[in-house]
Every structure is written in C-alpha cells, then in structure tokens.
Amino acid sequence: MVVDYDAQRNWATQTQMVRGATERSQFHETNEAVFLNSGYVYDSAEEAEAAFKQEIDRYIYSRFGNPTVAMFERRLALIEGAEDCRATATGMAAVFASLASQLNTGDRLVASRAMFGSCHYICAELLPRFGIRTILVDGTNQEQWEKALSRPTKAVFLESPSNPNLEIVDIQKVSKLAHAAGATVIVDNVFATPILQRPIELGADIIVYSATKHIDGQGRVLGGAVLGSREFISELITPFLRHTGPSLSPFNAWVLLKGLETLELRVMKHCENAKKIVRHLQGQKAITRLLYPDLPTHPQHSLAMNQMIAGGSVIAFELEGGKEEAFKFLNKLSIIDISNNLGDAKSLICHPATTTHQRLTHTERADLGITDELIRLSVGLESPDDLIADLDQALSGM
C-alpha cells in the first residue's frame, strides 16, 4: 500500500486523526495492525547487508523502527504540522533525547524555570554533569530571556502552559531571541496538546510530548514523541534513539493511534468541563488563588488566548490553611482520584509540593510558586455537575 503523505497534509485535522498515515498489510485490514515482532527476516544475505548499510529502506529491528510505531509517528507529525517525528517509550525519554542528542560539553542551555520536576532534574542537575551550562530564567519575564539569550546558546527548553502553575511563555518572542543566539527551541506542549497550540507555527523548532497524557487519555500506556524538521530527526534524534534504546512498544503505539482518533473530541470536552468548574470555583471562599489560562485574572491571559484556542484541561488553585488543609480536602473527594497523572478521561488531582515537585528544595518550590496550599486538578470527561458537587462537598467546612 502506497501512502501519499504530502496529500494527507492537506486534510483537515479531524481526518488526519482518524485516517492519517494508515498503512494496510497484504490482508487489507480496516483497523491498523499491531506488529508485535522484534525482528525481520531477509530474502538473502545481500539484502541484509544492504539494509544495514541503509542502501535500501526496510525494517531491520523494532528498536530501530516498526510499522505500527511508524504509523503513530507519521500521524502525529501530520496533526502537529511537523516534518517528522520519532516515538519514545515515555515522555521523559522524549525530553532527554531532544536535549542530549544535540548538546555537547561546553554548550549552553537556557530553560524556563517553571517545569515538571523530572525536566528540572535533567536541565539543572543531569546535563551539567556533562559540562553543559544551564541557565534558568523566569519564563514570563521578557528581560530575563533577553539577558540570557544575549550570548551564543545551543538550545532553549520551555513548557507552556507550565506544570503545575500554568505559566505562559511567549513562544514567538522567545523563538526570535533564541534563533538570533543560534539556539534551537524545544517546547514541551503536553498541557496544550496539538489541538490547542501549534508551537512550530509560533517559531519553535522541536516539540516534545508525553503521549501518556491526553494522546492516550485513558491511563493505559506510556509513550512519548519528539517532532521537528526532517534534518533534526534523521541526523540527531534517530541515531540517538537507535543506540540508546528508549523505543516505544508496538502495542503501546497501537493504543496511542486509537487515542489520536478521538483526541480533538476529548480535549475540547476537557476544556468545556474545566471552564465550567473554574467558573464555579471563583465563588469559593476557601480558594485563595485560582489559575486557569482562559480566566481573565490569569497573569498571562491575553498571551494564552493568543497562543491557544482554549484554556486546557488543568486547573491550579490554592487553599487556605497549608498542607494539612490541602490533604484534608484531597482525602474527602469521592469521585476525583488522587493521582499524579493528567489528561485522563478520569478527573485526577494532586498536591505538587509533595508529589510531582517534591524533590525540589523548599526555596526552589517557593521561587516557582509551588506552595503547600497548591492543588493541581486535571479535569476529566465526567459530568461537570458531578465533579462540582464532589469539589463542593470536599470544600465544605473549610
């Protein structure tokens, strides 16, 4: 089956999500096939030699490439508007690959300080061990970006919206500064998804995802992806992944393909539910601070609505009374589950200071606004009325 990927780039997003990059075997199956094999056979020793010399294009070993994984990669690239994509075993494997594949001893990395705990570990602790200098900036402060990028820099890494306080970085302005400094721009687009935000259209070079989140969206599998130019993927990402081994399993890729089919429907419903809940929480006396990009009181509301088409599925808020009251509130919930995942069909809630960002020092958390009062809520696909009732009963008496 010959697939015309260039023609599929002209399809609407909804069509790409359902049919993009589908390849059928000789059995002409309707659903995408799962190729649960580790290796491939050759018709001759000469063919095997040619394959390993890359003189012919064919699958060699599923750590290098697999038909089911390739369908996921190509479909996600179509949806994102990227030239190419490589899948990884997890989102953190994607983040590390996007950085480690291009950074060398003596290089300079500039990163927004507000990021997921494991991303902070990679940027602030792991990479410096290899002689890479990391400069952390307040992602919402343009002057800090300008100062940090006034010198030659190899890469810029940022999350927008950030985890967990939903800070918004001006991707377009930062990309212009970064390119002038010689840097590639990597955006972790997990909270926004390709449905709500297209960083490449804003000037970014590389997009990373934890496909575990909204792309799967049902808490079933782990996965990640790195997207960018054909040159970056072929020359840097592909050899890095081949030789370090964080390959996505074919079964997980198949599950993620199924997730892509309904991604837009789910994400927009997440946003609709989140907006209803935010409106309700505005009237709660126990909540001292409420953060949501679509909320006019959000510090970067105008920028968020310029970069994104909706506010997303995640809400952050602070409760009066510190950690003790926060735990009491979490423990009273009956529908919403305590979990550090997000983007799931089920509503999930966590206390970032003691979970996703617990390894940061108290000072580092304070600098990021991650207080003992802070709660992160990932709004699911349940009835918003039931979720509001659950939140209300947990807040009662506070």
Helices and strands as residue ranges (DSSP letters): H 5-8, H 13-19, H 45-52, H 67-80, E 84-88, H 91-100, E 108-112, H 117-121, I 122-126, G 127-130, E 133-137, H 142-148, E 155-159, H 171-180, E 184-188, H 193-196, G 199-202, E 206-210, E 224-228, H 230-232, I 233-237, H 238-244, H 250-261, H 263-281, E 287-291, H 301-307, E 314-319, H 322-332, E 337-338, E 348-350, G 352-354, H 362-368, E 374-378, H 384-395
